Amino acid sequence: MICRRCGNGGTDPFHRVDSFERLSLADDPADPNCGHYYIDVVHVMRCAACSHRQEKVEKRSPFLTLREAQKELDSYIIGKG
């Protein structure tokens, strides 16, 4: 990972400070799942050199419809997933 602020790319490691899940639409025509929805697992990483925080998408799970993605995300939040 390379820091977008200072350009640090490995001399000082990044540290995970938070994580969350979000829904996103695959709108890139080059993406084979274009038009589908993703549940993204996102880690917020902090640069050890300058303390800048930036997101790193760790995992993307595709779903055909928004309803399916929302149901999966909701089941994870309430502990049934």
C-alpha positions in Angstrom: 0.0 0.0 0.0 1.3 3.5 -0.8 0.2 6.6 1.1 -1.7 9.1 -1.0 -0.3 12.0 1.1 3.4 11.4 1.7 4.1 8.5 -0.8 5.3 6.1 1.9 5.3 2.7 0.3 6.8 0.3 2.7 9.5 1.9 4.8 7.0 2.4 7.6 4.1 -0.1 7.7 0.4 0.9 7.7 -1.7 0.0 10.7 -5.4 -0.9 10.6 -7.4 1.4 12.8 -11.0 0.6 11.8 -13.1 -1.6 9.4 -16.6 -1.5 8.0 -18.8 -3.0 5.3 -20.6 -1.0 2.6 -22.7 -1.6 -0.5 -21.4 -0.4 -3.8 -22.5 -0.6 -7.4 -20.2 -2.1 -10.0 -20.3 0.6 -12.7 -17.0 -0.1 -14.5 -17.7 -1.6 -17.9 -14.4 -3.6 -17.6 -15.7 -5.3 -14.5 -17.3 -8.7 -15.3 -19.9 -8.0 -12.6 -20.9 -4.6 -14.1 -24.4 -3.7 -13.0 -24.3 -5.9 -10.0 -23.9 -4.8 -6.4 -20.9 -5.5 -4.1 -20.6 -5.8 -0.4 -17.1 -4.3 0.3 -15.2 -5.1 3.4 -13.1 -2.0 3.9 -10.2 -1.4 6.3 -9.2 2.1 7.3 -5.4 2.2 7.3 -3.1 4.7 9.0 0.2 5.6 7.6 2.9 5.3 10.2 5.0 8.1 8.6 2.4 10.9 8.4 -0.7 9.5 10.2 -2.9 9.9 7.0 -5.9 7.6 7.0 -7.1 5.9 3.8 -9.4 3.1 2.8 -8.3 -0.3 1.6 -10.9 -2.6 0.1 -10.0 -6.0 1.5 -12.8 -8.1 0.0 -15.7 -7.7 -2.5 -18.6 -10.1 -2.7 -20.9 -9.6 -5.8 -24.7 -9.9 -5.7 -27.1 -9.7 -8.7 -29.6 -7.3 -7.0 -29.5 -4.6 -4.4 -32.1 -6.6 -2.4 -29.8 -9.6 -2.2 -26.8 -7.5 -1.2 -28.8 -5.6 1.5 -30.3 -8.9 2.9 -26.8 -10.4 3.2 -25.4 -7.2 4.8 -28.3 -7.0 7.3 -28.0 -10.7 8.2 -24.3 -10.1 8.9 -25.1 -7.1 11.1 -27.7 -8.9 13.2 -25.6 -12.0 13.5 -27.4 -14.5 11.3 -24.7 -14.6 8.6 
